[in-house]
Amino acid sequence: MIRVYRKFISPLTPPSCRFSPTCSEYGIEAIQTHGALKGSYLTIRRILKCHPFHKGGFDPVPPKKSSSNSRHHH
């Protein structure tokens, strides 16, 4: 869906994303990093912040948290 937007819709509109990376880049990275469910949730939250009343700026995808259940015994 993000790729369809980037290929067919985005070229028809002036650049308007207030963030770096752009919202579509963020969405792709969020889904690759966190999977479809959490990545989509993060992307929707980001898109909801992308409006004229938000200052925007650098807003990277948060890193994937390591599982707290994985314990290494030495």
The first five atom37 places (N, CA, C, CB, O) and aatype in JSON, in Angstrom:
{
  "aatype": [12, 9, 1, 19, 18, 1, 11, 13, 9, 15, 14, 10, 16, 14, 14, 15, 4, 1, 13, 15, 14, 16, 4, 15, 6, 18, 7, 9, 6, 0, 9, 5, 16, 8, 7, 0, 10, 11, 7, 15, 18, 10, 16, 9, 1, 1, 9, 10, 11, 4, 8, 14, 13, 8, 11, 7, 7, 13, 3, 14, 19, 14, 14, 11, 11, 15, 15, 15, 2, 15, 1, 8, 8, 8],
  "atom_mask": [
    [1, 1, 1, 1, 1],
    [1, 1, 1, 1, 1],
    [1, 1, 1, 1, 1],
    [1, 1, 1, 1, 1],
    [1, 1, 1, 1, 1],
    [1, 1, 1, 1, 1],
    [1, 1, 1, 1, 1],
    [1, 1, 1, 1, 1],
    [1, 1, 1, 1, 1],
    [1, 1, 1, 1, 1],
    [1, 1, 1, 1, 1],
    [1, 1, 1, 1, 1],
    [1, 1, 1, 1, 1],
    [1, 1, 1, 1, 1],
    [1, 1, 1, 1, 1],
    [1, 1, 1, 1, 1],
    [1, 1, 1, 1, 1],
    [1, 1, 1, 1, 1],
    [1, 1, 1, 1, 1],
    [1, 1, 1, 1, 1],
    [1, 1, 1, 1, 1],
    [1, 1, 1, 1, 1],
    [1, 1, 1, 1, 1],
    [1, 1, 1, 1, 1],
    [1, 1, 1, 1, 1],
    [1, 1, 1, 1, 1],
    [1, 1, 1, 0, 1],
    [1, 1, 1, 1, 1],
    [1, 1, 1, 1, 1],
    [1, 1, 1, 1, 1],
    [1, 1, 1, 1, 1],
    [1, 1, 1, 1, 1],
    [1, 1, 1, 1, 1],
    [1, 1, 1, 1, 1],
    [1, 1, 1, 0, 1],
    [1, 1, 1, 1, 1],
    [1, 1, 1, 1, 1],
    [1, 1, 1, 1, 1],
    [1, 1, 1, 0, 1],
    [1, 1, 1, 1, 1],
    [1, 1, 1, 1, 1],
    [1, 1, 1, 1, 1],
    [1, 1, 1, 1, 1],
    [1, 1, 1, 1, 1],
    [1, 1, 1, 1, 1],
    [1, 1, 1, 1, 1],
    [1, 1, 1, 1, 1],
    [1, 1, 1, 1, 1],
    [1, 1, 1, 1, 1],
    [1, 1, 1, 1, 1],
    [1, 1, 1, 1, 1],
    [1, 1, 1, 1, 1],
    [1, 1, 1, 1, 1],
    [1, 1, 1, 1, 1],
    [1, 1, 1, 1, 1],
    [1, 1, 1, 0, 1],
    [1, 1, 1, 0, 1],
    [1, 1, 1, 1, 1],
    [1, 1, 1, 1, 1],
    [1, 1, 1, 1, 1],
    [1, 1, 1, 1, 1],
    [1, 1, 1, 1, 1],
    [1, 1, 1, 1, 1],
    [1, 1, 1, 1, 1],
    [1, 1, 1, 1, 1],
    [1, 1, 1, 1, 1],
    [1, 1, 1, 1, 1],
    [1, 1, 1, 1, 1],
    [1, 1, 1, 1, 1],
    [1, 1, 1, 1, 1],
    [1, 1, 1, 1, 1],
    [1, 1, 1, 1, 1],
    [1, 1, 1, 1, 1],
    [1, 1, 1, 1, 1]
  ],
  "atom_positions": [
    [[0.82, -1.19, 0.0], [0.0, 0.0, 0.0], [0.87, 1.26, 0.0], [-0.94, -0.01, 1.21], [0.58, 2.22, -0.71]],
    [[1.94, 1.25, 0.8], [2.83, 2.42, 0.84], [3.51, 2.6, -0.51], [3.89, 2.26, 1.96], [3.66, 3.72, -1.0]],
    [[3.92, 1.49, -1.1], [4.6, 1.58, -2.4], [3.65, 2.11, -3.49], [5.15, 0.2, -2.81], [4.08, 2.85, -4.37]],
    [[2.38, 1.74, -3.43], [1.38, 2.25, -4.38], [1.23, 3.76, -4.2], [0.0, 1.54, -4.18], [1.2, 4.5, -5.18]],
    [[1.15, 4.2, -2.96], [1.07, 5.64, -2.68], [2.28, 6.37, -3.25], [0.97, 5.9, -1.16], [2.14, 7.39, -3.92]],
    [[3.48, 5.83, -3.0], [4.7, 6.5, -3.45], [4.79, 6.55, -4.97], [5.93, 5.78, -2.88], [5.31, 7.51, -5.53]],
    [[4.29, 5.52, -5.64], [4.41, 5.45, -7.1], [3.33, 6.26, -7.82], [4.35, 4.01, -7.56], [3.62, 6.91, -8.82]],
    [[2.1, 6.23, -7.33], [0.99, 6.82, -8.08], [0.4, 8.1, -7.49], [-0.08, 5.81, -8.21], [-0.06, 8.96, -8.24]],
    [[0.4, 8.24, -6.19], [-0.25, 9.4, -5.58], [0.74, 10.5, -5.24], [-1.0, 8.98, -4.32], [0.52, 11.67, -5.56]],
    [[1.83, 10.14, -4.61], [2.83, 11.12, -4.18], [3.34, 12.02, -5.31], [3.99, 10.41, -3.55], [3.5, 13.22, -5.1]],
    [[3.6, 11.48, -6.51], [4.08, 12.36, -7.59], [3.07, 13.43, -8.02], [4.44, 11.53, -8.79], [3.46, 14.43, -8.63]],
    [[1.8, 13.24, -7.71], [0.76, 14.19, -8.1], [0.59, 15.33, -7.1], [-0.54, 13.47, -8.27], [-0.11, 16.3, -7.38]],
    [[1.22, 15.21, -5.95], [1.06, 16.22, -4.9], [2.41, 16.87, -4.59], [0.45, 15.6, -3.63], [3.45, 16.23, -4.74]],
    [[2.39, 18.12, -4.16], [3.66, 18.76, -3.78], [4.22, 18.11, -2.52], [3.47, 20.29, -3.57], [3.46, 17.6, -1.7]],
    [[5.55, 18.13, -2.36], [6.14, 17.55, -1.13], [5.57, 18.25, 0.1], [7.69, 17.68, -1.15], [5.58, 19.48, 0.18]],
    [[5.07, 17.48, 1.04], [4.43, 18.1, 2.2], [4.8, 17.46, 3.53], [2.96, 18.05, 2.04], [4.37, 17.93, 4.58]],
    [[5.58, 16.39, 3.52], [5.92, 15.73, 4.78], [6.84, 16.63, 5.59], [6.59, 14.36, 4.52], [7.81, 17.18, 5.07]],
    [[6.53, 16.76, 6.87], [7.27, 17.63, 7.77], [8.41, 16.89, 8.46], [6.34, 18.23, 8.8], [9.15, 17.49, 9.25]],
    [[8.56, 15.62, 8.17], [9.51, 14.8, 8.9], [10.62, 14.24, 8.01], [8.8, 13.67, 9.56], [10.51, 14.19, 6.79]],
    [[11.67, 13.83, 8.67], [12.75, 13.07, 8.05], [12.99, 11.86, 8.94], [14.07, 13.94, 7.87], [13.24, 12.01, 10.13]],
    [[12.91, 10.67, 8.39], [12.54, 10.31, 7.02], [11.07, 10.65, 6.74], [12.8, 8.82, 6.77], [10.28, 10.86, 7.66]],
    [[10.73, 10.69, 5.45], [9.34, 10.99, 5.09], [8.42, 9.93, 5.69], [9.17, 11.05, 3.55], [8.87, 8.86, 6.1]],
    [[7.14, 10.22, 5.75], [6.19, 9.28, 6.34], [6.16, 7.95, 5.59], [4.79, 9.9, 6.36], [6.03, 6.9, 6.21]],
    [[6.27, 7.99, 4.27], [6.26, 6.73, 3.53], [7.54, 5.93, 3.77], [6.08, 6.99, 2.02], [7.49, 4.71, 3.9]],
    [[8.69, 6.61, 3.84], [9.94, 5.92, 4.17], [9.86, 5.34, 5.58], [11.15, 6.88, 4.05], [10.29, 4.21, 5.82]],
    [[9.31, 6.11, 6.49], [9.13, 5.67, 7.88], [8.26, 4.41, 7.91], [8.49, 6.8, 8.74], [8.59, 3.44, 8.6]],
    [[7.17, 4.43, 7.17], [6.26, 3.29, 7.16], [6.92, 2.01, 6.68], [0.0, 0.0, 0.0], [6.75, 0.96, 7.29]],
    [[7.67, 2.11, 5.61], [8.37, 0.93, 5.08], [9.37, 0.41, 6.11], [9.09, 1.27, 3.75], [9.42, -0.79, 6.38]],
    [[10.16, 1.31, 6.69], [11.16, 0.89, 7.67], [10.51, 0.33, 8.94], [12.07, 2.07, 8.04], [10.99, -0.65, 9.5]],
    [[9.42, 0.95, 9.39], [8.73, 0.48, 10.6], [8.21, -0.94, 10.41], [7.57, 1.42, 10.96], [8.32, -1.77, 11.31]],
    [[7.63, -1.22, 9.25], [7.1, -2.55, 8.99], [8.23, -3.56, 8.84], [6.22, -2.55, 7.71], [8.11, -4.69, 9.32]],
    [[9.33, -3.18, 8.19], [10.48, -4.08, 8.07], [11.1, -4.37, 9.44], [11.53, -3.47, 7.13], [11.53, -5.49, 9.69]],
    [[11.14, -3.38, 10.3], [11.78, -3.53, 11.61], [10.89, -4.23, 12.63], [12.18, -2.17, 12.15], [11.35, -5.1, 13.36]],
    [[9.61, -3.86, 12.67], [8.72, -4.32, 13.74], [7.64, -5.29, 13.29], [8.08, -3.15, 14.38], [6.87, -5.77, 14.13]],
    [[7.56, -5.59, 12.01], [6.5, -6.47, 11.52], [5.26, -5.67, 11.14], [0.0, 0.0, 0.0], [5.17, -4.48, 11.41]],
    [[4.31, -6.35, 10.51], [3.14, -5.68, 9.95], [2.27, -5.0, 11.01], [2.3, -6.68, 9.19], [1.83, -3.87, 10.8]],
    [[2.0, -5.66, 12.12], [1.08, -5.1, 13.11], [1.65, -3.87, 13.81], [0.72, -6.16, 14.14], [1.07, -2.79, 13.74]],
    [[2.78, -4.03, 14.47], [3.36, -2.9, 15.2], [3.87, -1.84, 14.23], [4.51, -3.37, 16.11], [3.74, -0.65, 14.5]],
    [[4.44, -2.26, 13.09], [4.92, -1.3, 12.1], [3.79, -0.44, 11.56], [0.0, 0.0, 0.0], [3.97, 0.76, 11.36]],
    [[2.65, -1.04, 11.31], [1.48, -0.28, 10.84], [0.99, 0.68, 11.91], [0.34, -1.23, 10.42], [0.64, 1.82, 11.61]],
    [[0.97, 0.23, 13.15], [0.57, 1.09, 14.27], [1.49, 2.31, 14.37], [0.6, 0.3, 15.6], [1.02, 3.44, 14.49]],
    [[2.81, 2.08, 14.3], [3.78, 3.18, 14.37], [3.58, 4.14, 13.2], [5.22, 2.64, 14.38], [3.67, 5.36, 13.36]],
    [[3.32, 3.59, 12.02], [3.13, 4.41, 10.82], [1.88, 5.28, 10.95], [3.03, 3.53, 9.58], [1.92, 6.47, 10.62]],
    [[0.8, 4.72, 11.43], [-0.44, 5.49, 11.61], [-0.21, 6.61, 12.62], [-1.6, 4.57, 12.08], [-0.66, 7.74, 12.41]],
    [[0.49, 6.31, 13.72], [0.8, 7.37, 14.7], [1.6, 8.49, 14.06], [1.57, 6.78, 15.9], [1.36, 9.66, 14.33]],
    [[2.57, 8.12, 13.22], [3.42, 9.12, 12.56], [2.58, 9.98, 11.62], [4.56, 8.45, 11.78], [2.7, 11.2, 11.63]],
    [[1.74, 9.35, 10.8], [0.91, 10.08, 9.84], [-0.03, 11.06, 10.56], [0.09, 9.1, 8.97], [-0.27, 12.16, 10.08]],
    [[-0.55, 10.65, 11.71], [-1.43, 11.54, 12.47], [-0.7, 12.76, 13.02], [-2.07, 10.77, 13.62], [-1.33, 13.78, 13.31]],
    [[0.63, 12.67, 13.16], [1.43, 13.82, 13.62], [1.82, 14.74, 12.47], [2.68, 13.34, 14.35], [2.29, 15.85, 12.7]],
    [[1.65, 14.3, 11.23], [2.13, 15.05, 10.06], [1.06, 16.05, 9.62], [2.49, 14.08, 8.89], [0.27, 15.78, 8.71]],
    [[1.05, 17.2, 10.27], [0.1, 18.25, 9.96], [0.76, 19.6, 10.2], [-1.21, 18.11, 10.81], [1.81, 19.66, 10.84]],
    [[0.18, 20.68, 9.71], [0.82, 22.01, 9.81], [1.08, 22.51, 11.23], [-0.02, 23.0, 9.11], [1.91, 23.41, 11.41]],
    [[0.41, 21.95, 12.22], [0.59, 22.44, 13.59], [1.69, 21.7, 14.34], [-0.71, 22.31, 14.34], [1.98, 22.03, 15.5]],
    [[2.31, 20.71, 13.71], [3.42, 19.98, 14.32], [4.71, 20.46, 13.66], [3.26, 18.42, 14.17], [4.76, 20.62, 12.44]],
    [[5.74, 20.68, 14.46], [6.98, 21.23, 13.91], [7.73, 20.25, 13.0], [7.88, 21.66, 15.03], [8.55, 20.68, 12.19]],
    [[7.47, 18.95, 13.12], [8.16, 17.97, 12.29], [9.59, 17.78, 12.74], [0.0, 0.0, 0.0], [9.89, 17.88, 13.93]],
    [[10.48, 17.5, 11.78], [11.88, 17.31, 12.09], [12.3, 15.85, 11.98], [0.0, 0.0, 0.0], [11.6, 15.04, 11.38]],
    [[13.44, 15.53, 12.58], [13.98, 14.18, 12.52], [13.2, 13.29, 13.48], [15.49, 14.16, 12.86], [13.14, 13.56, 14.68]],
    [[12.62, 12.22, 12.96], [11.8, 11.31, 13.75], [11.99, 9.89, 13.22], [10.28, 11.72, 13.7], [11.17, 9.4, 12.45]],
    [[13.08, 9.23, 13.63], [13.37, 7.9, 13.1], [12.47, 6.82, 13.7], [14.82, 7.54, 13.35], [11.83, 7.03, 14.73]],
    [[12.43, 5.69, 13.04], [11.71, 4.52, 13.55], [12.44, 4.07, 14.82], [11.64, 3.36, 12.48], [13.66, 3.94, 14.82]],
    [[11.7, 3.82, 15.91], [12.38, 3.36, 17.12], [12.98, 1.97, 16.89], [11.39, 3.32, 18.31], [12.43, 1.16, 16.15]],
    [[14.12, 1.7, 17.53], [14.73, 0.38, 17.35], [13.86, -0.7, 17.98], [16.14, 0.35, 17.96], [13.09, -0.45, 18.91]],
    [[14.01, -1.9, 17.47], [13.28, -3.03, 18.01], [13.86, -3.37, 19.37], [13.33, -4.26, 17.05], [15.08, -3.51, 19.52]],
    [[13.01, -3.48, 20.36], [13.47, -3.82, 21.71], [13.8, -5.3, 21.77], [12.4, -3.45, 22.77], [13.09, -6.13, 21.21]],
    [[14.87, -5.6, 22.46], [15.22, -7.01, 22.62], [14.26, -7.64, 23.62], [16.7, -7.18, 23.08], [13.75, -6.97, 24.52]],
    [[14.03, -8.9, 23.46], [13.1, -9.61, 24.32], [13.64, -9.67, 25.74], [12.83, -11.03, 23.79], [14.79, -10.06, 25.96]],
    [[12.82, -9.29, 26.69], [13.25, -9.34, 28.09], [13.24, -10.77, 28.62], [12.35, -8.46, 28.96], [13.79, -11.06, 29.68]],
    [[12.62, -11.67, 27.85], [12.58, -13.06, 28.28], [13.83, -13.83, 27.91], [11.38, -13.74, 27.68], [14.07, -14.91, 28.44]],
    [[14.62, -13.3, 27.01], [15.83, -14.02, 26.6], [16.94, -13.73, 27.6], [16.26, -13.63, 25.16], [17.4, -12.59, 27.73]],
    [[17.35, -14.76, 28.28], [18.42, -14.62, 29.26], [19.56, -15.53, 28.87], [17.92, -14.95, 30.7], [19.36, -16.68, 28.48]],
    [[20.73, -15.01, 28.98], [21.92, -15.79, 28.65], [22.56, -16.28, 29.94], [22.93, -14.95, 27.81], [22.85, -15.48, 30.83]],
    [[22.76, -17.55, 30.03], [23.43, -18.12, 31.2], [24.87, -18.37, 30.85], [22.73, -19.42, 31.69], [25.16, -19.01, 29.84]],
    [[25.77, -17.89, 31.66], [27.21, -18.08, 31.41], [27.8, -18.99, 32.44], [27.95, -16.74, 31.4], [28.99, -19.27, 32.4]]
  ]
}
